[in-house]
Amino acid sequence: MLFFSNAPVVPSSIDKDQYGKLIEFKDWCKDNGIINSFDSTEDFIKSFRNQLGIIMNENQYILQLIGNDTEGFYSENQKEDDTVISEDAQQLLKEISQDSNGRLVAVMTLGGYIVQTNGKSFGPREYNARVIAQLNSAIEDLEKYGLIRASSKLRDMFTITAKGYEVADKLA
């Protein structure tokens, strides 16, 4: 996990050669998908917690250390590269894959939780904590398995990944 601050700096304090090397390294990191950026301490904490949670749930070594290995993750008829996700997550993934932009919007408002993709809304018309928790869990699963990726710092917009399209095609 690499996090880069977007905080402003005093121009006279910058070594131009080092800054150029930093930009090259940052571009390389972007191309390899291992970069995060933050604007504030609160933003860093939120991003770090999210990334750490994903790593804690995916890293086989860590899962074995904490006694939560992947037993039961794969059924006997599945290959190891198949992903098991909830029915709610499957439904969302199918719809995201059919959206012309491959996007999902998930916004918490005073009135509830708005989840939309492919011209459809998911979730309750009125606030319902259980349904909101199920939708949030489905979105977290899709992200955890690399099927969608947050496309905004606020984590209210998500974009389907190539792996997401592959899994969605298997579900169809």
N, C-alpha and C positions, 0 to 999 in steps of 0.2 A: 504494500500500500504506500503510495506516494501522494502527499498532499502539498499543494503549492498555495501560498497566500496571495490574495489579490490586493492586499493592503498597499496603499501608496508609500513610496519611499522618497527620500531626499535625493534628487538627481546627482548632487555633488558627492554623495557617498558611494556611488556605484563605480566599480572597476569595469570599464567597457569590455575588456577581453573576457573577464570572468562572466559578465552578464551575457555576452554572446555565446559562450559555452553552455551556460545555463539554458538559454533559449533552445539551442540545438538539442540538449538532453531532454528538455521538456517536450519538444516536438517528437523526439523518438518515443518518449513515454506515451504521448497521445496516440501515435501510430500503433503502439502495442497494447493499448487499452489498459494501462496500469496507472492512470493519473486521476487525481481528484483535486479540486481547488475549493477554496473557501474565502468568504468575505469578512467573516467575523469569528470570534471565539465560539459563539453559540452554533454557528454554521459548521465549524470544524468539529465540535463535539457531536453534533447530529450525524454528520457524514462519517466520522470515525466509528461511532457506535454501529451505524448501519453496516459499514464494510466489515467491521469486526464480527458482527452477528452472522453475516453471510459466510465469512471464512470459518467461523466456529461450526457452522452447520454443514460445510462442504469438505473440509480438510480431513482426509481419512486418518491421518496420524493423530490429530487432535481428537477426533471422535473416538478412536481407540483408547486414548489416554483418559478420557472422561467416561469411558464405558458406554458410549452411545454409538456403536459401530453401525454399519449399514445393513445388518441382518434384518430381513423383512422389507427392505427397500425394493428389492427385486423379487418378483415372483419366479417360480420355477420355470415358467415358459418365456420369461423375458431375457433378452440379451442384456449385458451389463451397461450398454450405452442407451437403453431405453429409460425414460424418465416416468416415474409414477407421480401423478398429481391428482388433487381432489376433483370431484365432479364440477364444482364451482369454477376451479381454475381451468379445467378443460373447456367449459362453456365460454369463459372469457377469452381463452386462447383461440378458439375457433372463430369467434367474432372479430378479434383483433386481426387475425390472418386474412379476413375478408374485407377489412377496412381498407379503402384505397390508399390511405397514408400509413397504414400499419400502426396506428396510434391508439392509446387508451388514455382517457382523462379521468383522474380520481381526485376529487376536491372535497374537503370537509368544509361545510358551511354551518351557519347557525341553525339552519333547518334540517340538516342531515348530511349524508355522504352521497355525493354525486359521482357515479361511475358510468362513463359513456364510451362507446366505441361502435364503429360501423353503423351509426345512426340509431343505436339502441341504448337505452338506459337500464342499468341494473341496480337493484337494491330497493329499499322501501320508499314510498312517497312521503311517509312521515318517519320521524326519528325512531329507529329500532336498533338498539345496541347489539343484539345478537346477529342480525343480518349484516350490520356494518362490520362486526368482527369477522364474520365469515368471508365477506368480500375482501377485507383487508388481508386476511390470511391467504386467500386465493392469489391476490396480487403479490404478496411476499413470496409465495411458493414459485410463482412464475419467474420472479426476479432471482430467487435463490438458485434455481436450476438453469439460469442463463437464457430463459425463453423470451424475456422482455428486459429492457434496460431503461432506467430513469433518463429522461431527456431534458429535465429541468432541475435546477438546484433545489427547488421547493418540493421535488418528488411528487408533482401533481400531473405530470405528463410522462408517459412511457411509450417506448417504441419496440416493436417486435424484432427479435434477432433472427439471423439465418437459422439457428437451431430451433427457434420458436416456430418458424414456418415449417421446418422438417417435422417437428412433433405434431403440429396442427394437421399436416397432410396425413399423418398416420392415424389421427383421430377421426378424420372425415369418413 
